[in-house]
């Protein structure tokens, strides 16, 4: 069975187009961060310090439970706070509170603006 040059060239052109389209799509979809989920009103989540897994409770927090938490030290998390794990320990860092230093710039630049 003889294959013509036209068939071979058409096939190669199609493959090249497909590969370049895939490469462009992958490049365009690269982002600095990804959404893991969403925390809605009265929902509770935690980060397991040993495994790093993020868990979301199936039970919503009540007003009484919120009041008790506030009375025993709960505080509002700034919108520019990040949580990270390093050397087996969990940390929270507010990069806006430390604005205009390299550490703040490094943390802020790791995330996409949404």
GISUL-V871923 format. One record per residue. RES is the residue in three letters. SS is DSSP state (H for helix, E for strand, - for the rest). PSI is psi in whole degrees, -180 to 180 (NA if undefined). Layout:
# GISUL-V871923
res={RES/RES}
ss={SS/SS}
psi={PSI/PSI}
This chain:
# GISUL-V871923
res={UNK/UNK/UNK/UNK/UNK/UNK/UNK/UNK/UNK/UNK/UNK/UNK/UNK/UNK/UNK/UNK/UNK/UNK/UNK/UNK/UNK/UNK/UNK/UNK/UNK/UNK/UNK/UNK/UNK/UNK/UNK/UNK/UNK/UNK/UNK/UNK/UNK/UNK/UNK/UNK/UNK/UNK/UNK/UNK/UNK/UNK/UNK/UNK/UNK/UNK/UNK/UNK/UNK/UNK/UNK/UNK/UNK/UNK/UNK/UNK/UNK/UNK/UNK/UNK/UNK/UNK/UNK/UNK/UNK/UNK/UNK/UNK/UNK/UNK/UNK/UNK/UNK/UNK/UNK/UNK/UNK/UNK/UNK/UNK/UNK/UNK/UNK/UNK/UNK/UNK/UNK/UNK/UNK/UNK/UNK/UNK/UNK/UNK/UNK/UNK/UNK/UNK/UNK/UNK/UNK/UNK/UNK/UNK/UNK/UNK/UNK/UNK/UNK/UNK}
ss={-/-/-/-/H/H/H/H/H/H/H/H/H/H/H/H/H/H/H/H/H/H/H/H/H/H/H/H/H/-/-/-/-/-/-/-/-/-/-/-/-/-/-/-/E/E/E/-/-/-/-/-/-/E/E/E/-/-/-/-/-/-/H/H/H/H/H/H/H/H/H/-/-/-/-/-/-/-/-/-/E/E/E/E/E/E/-/-/E/E/E/E/E/E/-/-/-/-/-/-/-/H/H/H/H/H/H/H/-/-/-/-/-/-}
psi={123/131/131/158/-36/-42/-44/-47/-40/-43/-44/-41/-41/-42/-42/-41/-44/-44/-41/-36/-42/-43/-42/-43/-41/-40/-41/-29/-5/130/168/-18/169/149/128/-23/-168/138/110/173/132/14/157/137/162/156/121/119/-22/-47/-21/2/148/124/142/125/149/-6/132/152/135/166/-40/-43/-39/-44/-45/-41/-42/-38/-23/19/-2/144/158/138/129/150/-13/18/143/151/133/163/132/131/40/4/151/140/151/135/129/101/-18/-33/-25/31/155/26/163/-37/-44/-44/-41/-44/-46/-35/-6/-8/149/150/128/NA}
